[in-house]
Amino acid sequence: MQSRLSKKITRSYAKRGTHTNGKRAKPARAVWYDIPYPASAYTFPKHARIKTARFDRNSIHLDLTDRRVLSIPLRWIPSLYHAAPKERAKFEISCDHRILIWDPAKCAIDDEIRLDDYFGSISPCETDI
């Protein structure tokens, strides 16, 4: 069952229909779906922690303690992209489980991956969008 507003919207689009080969486009129809669960029934983790990391040919996959997996293309991190697979595997996880660290004293890579860089908070100017 359509509301009056959706009927008005449908009619206005039908009136403005585009012409293709002299034919009027079919009117748009609004489709409403039932939402079976309230937002409070969903889980929205707030604290991400690294459990382990693994690599494939194109990405690094960070397995998080809350069972999420963050996959980052290696092309985004040139020091890892150009490193040998054996060197990539020589990472350490920080004490707070929020940073992957490659120590240059132990391997050929001198870099860090911080979860905050990928799960950062929204800046004030982005909240207006």
Helices and strands as residue ranges (DSSP letters): H 4-15, E 19-20, E 23-24, G 39-41, E 50-55, E 59-64, E 69-73, G 74-76, H 78-81, H 85-88, E 92-93, E 99-102, E 111-114, H 115-118, G 124-128
